[in-house]
Amino acid sequence: MTKVKSISTKKSATVSKNKHAYDLSTALQDMFGFSQFKGDQEAIIHSLLNGNDTFVIMPTGGGKSMCYQLPAMLLDGVAVVVSPLIALMKNQVDLIRGYSSQDNIAHFLNSSLNKGQQKAVKADLLSGNTKLLYVAPETMTKEENISFFKDLNISFFAVDEAHCISEWGHDFRPEYRRLREMMDNINTSVPVIALTATATPKVQSDIVKNLGLRSPNIFISSFNRPNLMYEVLPKIKVDDTNKSIVRFIQSHKGKSGIIYTLNRKTTEELADMLKANGVKAVAYHAGLDGKLRATRQDQFLNEDVQVIVATIAFGMGIDKPDVRFVIHYNIPKSIENYYQETGRAGRDGLEGKCILYYSHKDVSKLEHFMRDKPLSEREVGAQLINETVSYAESSVCRRKTLLYYFGEHFDDSTSCGHCDNCLHPKEKVEARDEVITALKVISKLGENFNIEYVINILIGKLTPQVQMYRHENLDVFASGNDQDANFWNSLLRQMLLHELLEKDIVEYGLLKLTKKSKAFLKKPGSFKIVLNNTFENAQADEDEAAQATHAAGALDEALFESLKTLRKKVATEKKLPPFVIFLESSLEDMATMYPTTMEELEKISGVSKGKAIRYGKPFLDLIRAYVEENDIIRPDDFVMKSVANRKNNKIFIIQNVDKKIPLETIAKQKELRLDELLEEMETIVASGTKLNLNYAIEEMVDEYEQEEIIDYFKGCETSSLQVAQEELADSNFNWEQLKLMRIKFLCEYGN
Ligand SMILES: [Zn+2]
């Protein structure tokens, strides 16, 4: 859905009749080879050809550049395109030249050209053959260029990435603020088209104002990307997050993805961690030299690399249509950044998953980064971070929240079906009375305060600012203290989404009543809300999840097979069952963590110090040789923490077995299945701790059967319980019985 909308000018929403005589469809076909226009392109081009100032808000991939390229070709004179992306100008010019037989049809003028080159470009411009000229904003502001531009026949100015003009945008460029002045110096009668792929109502109004657009026709395309799936996950511990990412990527085999992080160091570390887990990944950040960056970008485009781990420096001008996932390892600085970056997924309209890992700690880190910035920038930055935090913590449809941010209303009467909050909706609570309380407070405060301040008044928090205004004396002070700050934050955010409140655009963030809120006060109705997720209770859940699926499937299959062969050989020599040497799960751990020293070996699950000394050496030799031969980078961090994690279960299990608690109960308390519990118990026993499970065995296995199984284990040559089951088929034992008996066997004969 696209719409024509005016922001500050309140003019009619239709473009006036065409004053020109160009046949756009034919021109599009002849010059660019396309048979039809996309979205609003045609109406936008008409507007510009009619000589109107025009403002285009269109998401990336919507065909923004055509809106000025085609009119530039048609009109007399040269169109001057202001773009902040010097690095991309050459590409853009090459693209245009590709449509023409003459190179002088398009040029760029910026600091990357030497004097001679600049002279040649200017000569072409004066000859009148050039239709499109790309310039950096700095070029426009140079005195010598201004007098040169005055002599040119300029068809129109196009200001690309127009959000750079606003400090509320995600990429503020102070030079953009001088563009109006420069354009006026050159020629006041030239029409202007401004374009951006992302703009909030605040940024939109800044653009119209600062660029001095004269009664512009404004075209806003929908920002909804229906094929993108949004999800926010808690980020508690680094190794759990890493495991979760590895698991996710491994379940998306061969599909391209981008992981965004805040700093260069993390890109390198994450890429190493992924490589160690068998994912083809590379790091990408501004600290790498240009050549290496270009190589890595190509590797990603050609799919020699599956995952690119990048700072925000990656992605400008990258057009890979089949990126299947975008993961944010840290919370982004603003919703605009988030939207831009997630927008790189699923450009082809097919699957695109967007996962954000959220933690309070990352928010503090972001705030910390801004510490040395000037006050005004810090205030703006803090507001933008706040919006992102509220997006992350919200239990409302992600799509609705994102689109609201861009001034678009998304009808959520039916679930969007493509975000975590719609797929797992939280229960709604009635908040009719609280809406009234909140509206009364805001009204009493003269509609002059922001969300945080209103909450402080509601809960009765005496801050220095409250004291300064003496608001503790208001009768509404603490009128909402039966609810906590999280409740009020949830409520106010959802009132905004439902237009029961609005934020002032000029004095950004001040809460104002609306028509709807006044109607609500007169005749209150039901208003149900979902409470925000505070991400405080999420820790336990995430821990359990990480433990339940141990080893994260990051197994090196080739190494695992070699280790199994070695174990078989050692077992035969020592005339012991293989599982007594090392458990299968211990070999799996080794093939994931690559231990190469005795110390590291002891950290592998199911390996005690004694066992490491007794059996470890040939295994370490094998792993060391393997690591060297295959240039494996070992995931140190990953090793240490995944081991520490399992210790909690270990102590719990030992204590409960001592108390003879039924196994089902222990399993339930740790949210494990019985088979998972037995696996953990076997690991504990294999590493040298005795567990007396007789109380449980008595319930499950008859005495004479116990003897039969133990005898079998004494002579068996396999660690497979399935084989054991087949060989003992006459007695028809189930897996749990055999597993329990093997744990008992390990206790008695294993160490
Ligand atoms: Zn949704």
Residues whose N, C-alpha, C, O or C-beta is under 5 A from the ligand:
A	BS01	ZN	C397 R398 R399 C416 G417 H418 C419 C422
